[in-house]
Amino acid sequence: MSDLTKIILAEQDIPHQYQNINFYLQKFLGELPPPPLHPVTREPVGPADLAPLFPMELIKQEVSLEQYIPIPEPVREMYKTYRSTPLIRARNLEKVLDTPAKIYYKYEGASPSGSHKFNTALAQVYYNQQEGVTELTTETGAGQWGSALSIACQMMGIKCTVYMVKVSAEQKPYRKYLIEMFGAKLIKSPSDTTNAGRTALALDANHLGSLGIAISEAVEVAFGNPQVKYALGSVLNHVLLHQTIIGQEVIKQMEIAGVTPDIVIGCHGGGSNFAGIAFPYVAENLEKGKKVRCIAVEPASCPSLTEGKYEYDIGDSIGMTPLMKMYTLGHDFVPPGIHAGGLRYHGASPLVSFLLNKNLIEARAVEQLSTFEAGIQFAQTEGIIPAPESTHAIRAAIDEALVAREEGREKVILFNLSGHGHFDMQAYADYMGGKLK
């Protein structure tokens, strides 16, 4: 076992391809997730249904069964500016917990936007640019995805409009400023600029907003303007595909460390962060018979995986998106204004949902106060302020390390630190001031 604390791969070792979990499901399970259905006809959607929203290359990736999808060289060159991201052993946290467990975290906050979202933002903007698209519209919860897309659009000369969930825009004003700094137009959702937004405001003039409503607004704009395409930061297959560079890197890094994780943990909202670190390990479990536990951790106030029903539901609030078979709380569910805004989604990725339904992964819900307690303990021991979303993964990692202490067993615990919390200090101030529930 190596004594290294931080491991960063050389540029030549950055992945050259995305890893497609659907290949492994078809080959080793003989089954794929049920297809998305048209919201009106209830028939499986085809390329023509998705063409108003996405460039054809992303539509192909959505249904691909290839084991690997090559990363375009221009995208890989842009990845080199911040990848590989470091794998770090949390030695100080281990010491404070007095645990025999070894805790490692993959630090995706090292990206320009401060989170893992930049991995797919670069890819999506590139594929749109190659098809001649000049403007993108999207939604964002906590602002990490909106930040990532605005930076990527600025880098590649594409206009960007971001519908940000209102409660998050008000809780995180510096995310709003960052998005606008990179030239994007930010609109608080629900807004009076779309029919979807006006409908929500008619029901509640003080509506806090939700990712489902923000998605409806962004999709409505894309459907209504042939010059505009839509970009999504989570949930869909191609988005999760792009994030697998995280897990591919970390497998190499863990080999250098001389260890194999017993447990892999990621926070879960729509699924991109969890999938990024976990899907390559699920693939190894299927292909090589390994038994790595992969745990998706979500907020107890928005427990789609742990309390939702596995059924077809729309991905937005009013039915402009396809029906997807997923764990869902219902598309009309509006979660409380928790500070982990990136996890406030009524549903889940169809791929993550399918894996959970087949018992290939686990799901866990944690309370908000306990996640902030874990986040502060991590910051005080490791020196990095985590995003509120990431504190859910930290909470589960600490809990597993404490179990290892009680059992007197060595375990290797790996979690994805999906982003830093530099724009989330108001959330920590509210926690320390006793204002959170």
C-alpha positions as CSV (number, residue, x, y, z in Angstrom):
1,M,0.0,0.0,0.0
2,S,1.3,3.4,-1.0
3,D,1.9,6.2,1.6
4,L,0.9,8.9,-0.9
5,T,-1.6,11.4,0.3
6,K,-2.5,13.1,-3.0
7,I,-2.4,11.4,-6.4
8,I,-2.7,13.3,-9.7
9,L,-2.4,11.5,-13.0
10,A,-0.2,12.6,-15.8
11,E,-1.9,14.3,-18.8
12,Q,-1.4,11.2,-21.0
13,D,-3.4,9.2,-18.4
14,I,-6.5,11.3,-18.6
15,P,-9.2,9.2,-20.2
16,H,-9.5,9.2,-24.0
17,Q,-13.1,7.9,-23.9
18,Y,-16.3,7.9,-21.9
19,Q,-17.5,4.6,-20.4
20,N,-21.0,3.5,-21.3
21,I,-22.8,1.6,-18.5
22,N,-25.5,0.4,-20.9
23,F,-23.0,-1.8,-22.7
24,Y,-22.4,-3.7,-19.4
25,L,-26.1,-3.9,-18.6
26,Q,-26.8,-5.4,-21.9
27,K,-23.9,-7.9,-21.9
28,F,-23.9,-9.1,-18.3
29,L,-27.5,-8.4,-17.2
30,G,-29.3,-9.0,-20.5
31,E,-31.6,-6.0,-19.8
32,L,-31.7,-2.3,-20.3
33,P,-33.7,0.5,-18.7
34,P,-37.2,1.0,-20.2
35,P,-37.1,3.6,-23.0
36,P,-38.4,7.1,-22.5
37,L,-41.9,7.7,-23.9
38,H,-43.5,10.5,-25.7
39,P,-45.7,12.5,-23.2
40,V,-48.6,12.5,-25.7
41,T,-48.5,9.2,-27.7
42,R,-46.8,7.1,-24.9
43,E,-44.7,5.6,-27.6
44,P,-40.9,5.3,-27.3
45,V,-39.3,8.6,-28.4
46,G,-37.1,8.7,-31.5
47,P,-34.4,11.1,-32.8
48,A,-37.0,13.4,-34.4
49,D,-38.7,13.9,-31.0
50,L,-35.4,15.0,-29.4
51,A,-33.9,16.9,-32.3
52,P,-35.5,20.3,-31.3
53,L,-33.6,20.0,-28.0
54,F,-30.3,18.3,-28.6
55,P,-27.7,18.0,-31.4
56,M,-27.6,14.6,-33.1
57,E,-24.4,13.4,-31.6
58,L,-25.8,13.7,-28.1
59,I,-29.0,11.9,-29.2
60,K,-26.8,9.1,-30.5
61,Q,-25.0,8.9,-27.2
62,E,-28.3,8.8,-25.4
63,V,-29.1,5.4,-26.9
64,S,-25.6,4.1,-27.7
65,L,-24.7,0.5,-26.7
66,E,-21.0,0.9,-27.4
67,Q,-18.7,0.2,-24.5
68,Y,-16.7,3.4,-25.0
69,I,-17.4,6.7,-26.7
70,P,-14.3,8.6,-27.9
71,I,-13.7,12.0,-26.2
72,P,-13.3,14.6,-29.0
73,E,-9.7,15.8,-29.0
74,P,-10.6,19.5,-28.6
75,V,-12.7,18.5,-25.5
76,R,-9.8,16.4,-24.1
77,E,-7.5,19.4,-24.6
78,M,-9.8,21.6,-22.6
79,Y,-10.0,18.8,-19.9
80,K,-6.2,19.1,-19.5
81,T,-6.6,22.6,-18.0
82,Y,-7.9,21.0,-14.8
83,R,-7.8,17.2,-15.1
84,S,-6.9,14.9,-13.7
85,T,-8.5,16.1,-10.5
86,P,-6.7,14.9,-7.3
87,L,-7.5,11.8,-5.3
88,I,-6.7,12.7,-1.7
89,R,-6.6,10.6,1.4
90,A,-8.4,12.3,4.3
91,R,-5.8,11.4,6.9
92,N,-6.7,14.2,9.4
93,L,-10.4,13.2,9.2
94,E,-9.4,9.5,9.8
95,K,-7.4,10.6,12.9
96,V,-10.2,12.7,14.4
97,L,-12.7,9.8,13.9
98,D,-10.2,7.3,15.4
99,T,-11.2,4.8,12.7
100,P,-9.3,2.0,11.1
101,A,-11.0,2.9,7.8
102,K,-9.0,4.6,5.1
103,I,-11.0,7.5,3.6
104,Y,-10.2,8.8,0.1
105,Y,-12.0,11.6,-1.8
106,K,-12.0,12.6,-5.4
107,Y,-11.9,16.4,-5.5
108,E,-14.0,17.7,-8.4
109,G,-14.0,21.2,-7.0
110,A,-10.7,21.7,-8.7
111,S,-12.5,22.5,-12.0
112,P,-12.9,26.1,-13.3
113,S,-16.5,26.2,-12.3
114,G,-15.8,24.6,-8.9
115,S,-17.7,21.3,-9.5
116,H,-18.0,18.2,-11.6
117,K,-20.5,19.8,-13.8
118,F,-17.8,21.3,-16.1
119,N,-17.0,17.8,-17.4
120,T,-20.3,17.6,-19.3
121,A,-20.7,21.3,-19.9
122,L,-17.5,21.3,-22.1
123,A,-18.7,18.2,-24.0
124,Q,-22.3,19.4,-24.6
125,V,-21.3,22.9,-25.7
126,Y,-18.7,21.4,-28.1
127,Y,-21.2,19.0,-29.7
128,N,-23.7,21.9,-30.1
129,Q,-21.0,24.1,-31.6
130,Q,-20.1,21.5,-34.1
131,E,-23.7,21.3,-35.3
132,G,-23.8,25.1,-35.7
133,V,-25.9,25.9,-32.6
134,T,-25.4,29.5,-31.5
135,E,-27.5,29.6,-28.3
136,L,-28.3,27.3,-25.4
137,T,-30.9,27.4,-22.6
138,T,-30.8,25.5,-19.4
139,E,-31.9,25.4,-15.8
140,T,-29.8,25.3,-12.6
141,G,-30.5,24.5,-8.9
142,A,-27.7,25.6,-6.7
143,G,-25.9,27.2,-9.6
144,Q,-23.1,24.8,-10.2
145,W,-24.5,23.6,-13.5
146,G,-25.4,27.1,-14.6
147,S,-21.9,28.3,-13.7
148,A,-20.3,25.4,-15.7
149,L,-22.4,25.9,-18.8
150,S,-21.9,29.7,-18.8
151,I,-18.1,29.3,-18.7
152,A,-18.1,26.7,-21.4
153,C,-20.4,28.8,-23.6
154,Q,-18.2,31.8,-23.1
155,M,-15.1,29.7,-24.1
156,M,-16.8,28.5,-27.3
157,G,-18.7,31.6,-28.3
158,I,-22.3,30.4,-27.7
159,K,-25.0,32.5,-26.1
160,C,-26.5,31.1,-22.8
161,T,-29.7,31.6,-20.8
162,V,-30.0,30.1,-17.4
163,Y,-33.2,29.6,-15.5
164,M,-32.1,29.4,-11.8
165,V,-34.5,28.1,-9.1
166,K,-35.6,31.3,-7.3
167,V,-34.9,30.2,-3.7
168,S,-31.3,29.2,-4.7
169,A,-30.7,32.4,-6.6
170,E,-31.7,34.3,-3.5
171,Q,-29.7,32.1,-1.2
172,K,-26.6,32.1,-3.4
173,P,-26.3,35.6,-5.0
174,Y,-22.6,35.1,-5.9
175,R,-23.5,32.1,-8.0
176,K,-25.8,34.5,-9.9
177,Y,-23.0,37.0,-10.3
178,L,-20.6,34.4,-11.5
179,I,-23.0,33.1,-14.2
180,E,-23.6,36.7,-15.4
181,M,-19.9,37.5,-15.3
182,F,-19.4,34.9,-18.0
183,G,-22.0,36.5,-20.3
184,A,-25.0,34.3,-19.6
185,K,-28.5,35.7,-19.0
186,L,-29.9,34.6,-15.6
187,I,-33.6,34.5,-15.0
188,K,-35.1,33.5,-11.6
189,S,-37.6,30.6,-11.9
190,P,-40.5,30.6,-11.9
191,S,-40.6,33.7,-14.1
192,D,-43.1,35.6,-16.2
193,T,-41.1,35.0,-19.4
194,T,-42.6,31.6,-20.1
195,N,-46.1,29.9,-20.0
196,A,-44.7,27.4,-17.5
197,G,-43.4,30.1,-15.2
198,R,-46.6,32.1,-15.4
199,T,-48.6,29.1,-14.5
200,A,-46.6,28.4,-11.4
201,L,-46.8,32.0,-10.3
202,A,-50.5,32.1,-10.8
203,L,-50.8,29.2,-8.3
204,D,-48.4,30.9,-5.9
205,A,-47.0,34.4,-6.4
206,N,-44.2,33.6,-3.9
207,H,-43.3,30.2,-5.3
208,L,-39.8,29.1,-4.2
209,G,-39.3,27.4,-7.5
210,S,-38.1,23.8,-8.3
211,L,-35.8,22.1,-10.8
212,G,-38.9,20.7,-12.4
213,I,-40.3,24.1,-13.1
214,A,-37.0,25.6,-14.2
215,I,-36.6,22.6,-16.7
216,S,-40.1,23.4,-18.1
217,E,-39.1,27.0,-18.7
218,A,-35.8,26.2,-20.4
219,V,-37.4,23.4,-22.5
220,E,-40.3,25.7,-23.5
221,V,-37.8,28.3,-24.8
222,A,-35.9,25.7,-26.8
223,F,-39.0,24.2,-28.4
224,G,-40.2,27.6,-29.3
225,N,-37.1,28.8,-31.1
226,P,-35.3,26.7,-33.8
227,Q,-32.2,28.7,-33.2
228,V,-31.9,27.5,-29.6
229,K,-31.0,24.1,-28.1
230,Y,-31.4,22.9,-24.6
231,A,-28.6,21.6,-22.3
232,L,-29.2,19.5,-19.2
233,G,-26.7,19.0,-16.3
234,S,-27.9,15.7,-15.0
235,V,-30.5,12.8,-15.4
236,L,-30.0,11.9,-19.0
237,N,-27.8,9.1,-20.3
238,H,-25.4,11.3,-22.3
239,V,-24.8,13.6,-19.3
240,L,-23.9,10.7,-17.0
241,L,-21.8,9.2,-19.7
242,H,-19.6,12.3,-19.8
243,Q,-19.1,12.2,-16.0
244,T,-17.5,8.7,-16.1
245,I,-14.1,10.3,-16.6
246,I,-14.2,10.8,-12.8
247,G,-14.5,7.1,-12.0
248,Q,-12.1,6.0,-14.8
249,E,-9.5,8.4,-13.3
250,V,-10.0,7.3,-9.8
251,I,-9.7,3.6,-10.6
252,K,-6.2,4.4,-11.9
253,Q,-5.4,6.6,-8.9
254,M,-6.5,3.9,-6.4
255,E,-4.3,1.4,-8.2
256,I,-1.4,3.8,-7.7
257,A,-2.4,4.0,-4.0
258,G,-2.4,0.2,-3.9
259,V,-5.9,-0.1,-2.5
260,T,-9.4,-1.0,-3.8
261,P,-12.5,0.7,-2.3
262,D,-14.9,-1.4,-0.3
263,I,-17.5,1.4,-0.5
264,V,-18.0,4.2,-3.2
265,I,-20.2,7.1,-2.2
266,G,-21.7,10.0,-4.1
267,C,-24.4,12.6,-3.3
268,H,-27.5,12.2,-5.5
269,G,-30.0,14.7,-7.0
270,G,-30.4,13.9,-10.7
271,G,-27.6,11.4,-10.7
272,S,-24.6,12.8,-12.6
273,N,-22.2,13.1,-9.7
274,F,-23.0,9.7,-8.3
275,A,-22.8,8.1,-11.7
276,G,-19.5,9.8,-12.5
277,I,-17.7,8.0,-9.7
278,A,-19.8,4.9,-9.3
279,F,-20.7,3.7,-12.8
280,P,-17.1,2.5,-13.6
281,Y,-17.2,0.5,-10.4
282,V,-20.6,-0.9,-11.2
283,A,-19.1,-2.0,-14.5
284,E,-16.3,-3.8,-12.8
285,N,-18.8,-5.5,-10.4
286,L,-20.7,-6.8,-13.5
287,E,-17.7,-7.7,-15.6
288,K,-15.2,-8.9,-13.0
289,G,-17.5,-10.1,-10.2
290,K,-16.3,-7.5,-7.7
291,K,-18.5,-6.5,-4.8
292,V,-17.8,-2.8,-4.3
293,R,-20.8,-1.2,-2.5
294,C,-21.9,1.9,-4.4
295,I,-24.1,4.2,-2.3
296,A,-26.2,7.2,-3.6
297,V,-26.9,9.7,-0.8
298,E,-29.8,12.1,-1.0
299,P,-31.5,14.6,1.3
300,A,-34.3,13.3,3.5
301,S,-36.5,16.2,2.5
302,C,-36.3,15.2,-1.2
303,P,-36.0,11.4,-1.0
304,S,-36.7,10.3,-4.6
305,L,-34.6,7.1,-4.4
306,T,-35.5,6.0,-0.9
307,E,-39.2,6.9,-0.8
308,G,-40.2,7.5,-4.5
309,K,-42.1,5.1,-6.7
310,Y,-40.4,3.4,-9.6
311,E,-42.7,4.4,-12.4
312,Y,-42.9,6.5,-15.5
313,D,-43.1,10.2,-14.8
314,I,-42.2,13.4,-16.7
315,G,-38.9,15.0,-16.0
316,D,-40.3,18.6,-15.7
317,S,-43.3,20.0,-14.1
318,I,-45.8,20.4,-17.0
319,G,-45.1,17.6,-19.4
320,M,-42.8,19.0,-22.1
321,T,-40.2,16.4,-21.5
322,P,-40.5,12.6,-22.2
323,L,-41.8,10.2,-19.7
324,M,-39.0,8.3,-18.0
325,K,-39.0,5.2,-15.9
326,M,-37.5,6.4,-12.7
327,Y,-37.8,6.7,-8.9
328,T,-40.0,9.8,-8.5
329,L,-41.9,11.7,-5.8
330,G,-44.2,13.0,-8.5
331,H,-43.6,15.9,-11.0
332,D,-45.7,18.2,-8.9
333,F,-43.6,17.7,-5.8
334,V,-42.0,20.9,-4.6
335,P,-39.3,20.2,-2.0
336,P,-38.5,22.6,0.9
337,G,-35.9,25.3,0.2
338,I,-33.0,23.3,1.4
339,H,-29.5,24.7,0.9
340,A,-28.4,21.7,-1.2
341,G,-30.2,23.2,-4.1
342,G,-28.6,20.8,-6.6
343,L,-30.4,17.9,-5.0
344,R,-33.9,19.4,-5.0
345,Y,-35.3,17.2,-7.8
346,H,-38.5,15.2,-7.8
347,G,-37.0,12.3,-9.8
348,A,-33.8,10.6,-10.6
349,S,-31.8,9.4,-13.6
350,P,-33.4,6.4,-15.3
351,L,-30.0,4.7,-15.3
352,V,-29.5,5.2,-11.6
353,S,-33.1,4.2,-10.9
354,F,-32.7,1.0,-13.0
355,L,-29.5,0.0,-11.1
356,L,-31.2,0.6,-7.8
357,N,-34.2,-1.4,-8.8
358,K,-31.9,-4.3,-9.8
359,N,-30.1,-4.0,-6.4
360,L,-26.8,-3.1,-8.1
361,I,-26.4,0.0,-6.0
362,E,-27.7,1.3,-2.6
363,A,-29.5,4.5,-1.7
364,R,-29.6,6.4,1.6
365,A,-31.3,9.6,2.8
366,V,-29.7,11.9,5.4
367,E,-31.0,14.9,7.3
368,Q,-29.9,18.4,6.5
369,L,-28.5,19.3,9.9
370,S,-26.3,16.2,10.0
371,T,-24.9,16.9,6.6
372,F,-23.8,20.4,7.6
373,E,-22.3,18.9,10.8
374,A,-20.3,16.5,8.6
375,G,-19.3,19.3,6.2
376,I,-17.9,21.5,9.0
377,Q,-16.0,18.5,10.5
378,F,-14.5,17.8,7.0
379,A,-13.6,21.5,6.5
380,Q,-11.9,21.7,9.9
381,T,-9.9,18.6,9.4
382,E,-9.1,18.7,5.6
383,G,-9.2,22.4,5.0
384,I,-11.7,22.3,2.1
385,I,-15.2,23.8,2.5
386,P,-17.5,21.4,0.6
387,A,-20.6,22.3,-1.3
388,P,-23.8,21.5,0.6
389,E,-24.5,18.8,-1.9
390,S,-21.2,17.1,-1.3
391,T,-21.8,17.1,2.5
392,H,-24.3,14.4,1.9
393,A,-21.5,12.1,0.6
394,I,-19.3,13.2,3.5
395,R,-22.0,12.3,6.0
396,A,-22.3,8.8,4.7
397,A,-18.5,8.4,4.5
398,I,-18.1,9.4,8.1
399,D,-21.0,7.1,9.2
400,E,-19.3,4.2,7.4
401,A,-16.0,5.1,9.0
402,L,-17.6,5.0,12.4
403,V,-19.2,1.6,11.7
404,A,-15.7,0.4,10.8
405,R,-14.5,1.7,14.2
406,E,-17.2,0.0,16.1
407,E,-16.5,-3.3,14.2
408,G,-12.8,-2.9,14.5
409,R,-12.5,-3.6,10.7
410,E,-10.3,-1.9,8.1
411,K,-12.3,-0.6,5.2
412,V,-11.4,1.6,2.2
413,I,-14.0,4.3,1.7
414,L,-14.1,6.5,-1.4
415,F,-16.4,9.4,-2.0
416,N,-16.8,12.1,-4.6
417,L,-16.3,15.6,-3.3
418,S,-18.4,17.0,-6.2
419,G,-17.7,20.7,-5.6
420,H,-16.4,23.4,-3.2
421,G,-18.6,25.6,-1.1
422,H,-17.0,29.0,-1.6
423,F,-20.3,30.3,-2.9
424,D,-22.4,28.7,-0.2
425,M,-21.1,30.5,2.9
426,Q,-24.6,31.9,3.7
427,A,-25.8,28.3,4.1
428,Y,-23.0,27.6,6.6
429,A,-23.8,30.9,8.3
430,D,-27.4,29.9,8.6
431,Y,-26.4,26.5,10.0
432,M,-24.0,28.0,12.6
433,G,-26.7,30.6,13.5
434,G,-29.3,27.9,14.2
435,K,-31.5,28.9,11.3
436,L,-31.7,25.6,9.5
437,K,-34.0,22.6,10.2
